[in-house]
Amino acid sequence: MGPLDALWHLLNFFAPALGVGLITTALARLLWRRELRRIAFARLAGWAIGGCALGLLAALVIFERDGKMAGYALMLACGSLTLWWAGLRGTRT
């Protein structure tokens, strides 16, 4: 495998984290508009994407392969948890 192939594998591995992180951030901003209005979208998206990427890496270590549904569930759980931590922790509902 050449360096370009390795780069494509790495980018394709983290692509779901990017997509899910952006979508969950946009949905959270729509649902909790009042609570999240003071926090920048880029900050929330960065936390969510980072959490999703860590979830994917943890799933790769735990299951020893990529593409399992449990791995994607772990990615979503980690992304949601970091999104809550970055934006909604400490706010009243």
N, C-alpha and C positions, 0 to 999 in steps of 0.2 A: 504494500500500500504506500502510495506516494504522499507527500505532504498535502497536496490539494485534496486528495481523497480523504485524508484524515481530517482536514478542515471541514469538508462537507459532512462527514459523519458527526463531528462535534456540533456543527450548526443545526443539523437535523435532530440531534438528540435534545438540544435545548429549545427548539422551535415550539413544542407544546407549552413549555413554561412561559415563553413570551406571549403566546396567544391567550392562554388561560389567565395569566397575570393581568393583561390589558382588559380582557372581557370582565373579569371579576371586579376590577377597579372601576370600570365604567358603570357596571350594575350597582356597585356599592354607592357610588356617587349619586345615582338616580334614586335609590331607595332611602338613603340617609342624607338627603340633600342639605338639610339644616345643620346636622352634626358635623358634616365633612366640608362645609363651605370654606373654612379658614385654612384647610390643608391643601397644598398644591397637588394637582393630578399626577405630576411627574414623581413627586415624593411617594405617594401612595402606590403608584404603579411600580416604582423601583423596589419597594418593600414586597409587594405581591409577587413580582417576577423573581426576586431573590428567594423568597420562600418556596415558590414552585420549583425553582432549580434545585434547591436543597432537598426538596421532597423527591425529585427525580433521581438525584444522586443517592439518597438513602435507599430508595427502591432498588436501584442497581446493585448496591452493596448487599441488601437483604435477600433479594430474589436471584441475584447473580445473572440477570438478563434484563433486557429492556422490552417494553411493550406489554407487560401484564396489566390487566385491569386494576388489580390491587395497587400496582405502582402508580397508576394514574389517579386512583382514589387518594393515595398518600400525598401525591403532588397537590391535589386540590385541597386536601385538609391542611397541609402546611402553608399553602398560599393564602387560604382563608384566615388561618390563625395569625399570620404575620400582618395581613390586612387589618384585622381587628386590632392587633397590638399597635400598629402604626396610626390608626385613625380613630377607633371607637373606644379604646380603653379609657376609662375614667369619665366618659360622658354619660349624662343621664338620658334615659329614654322616656 
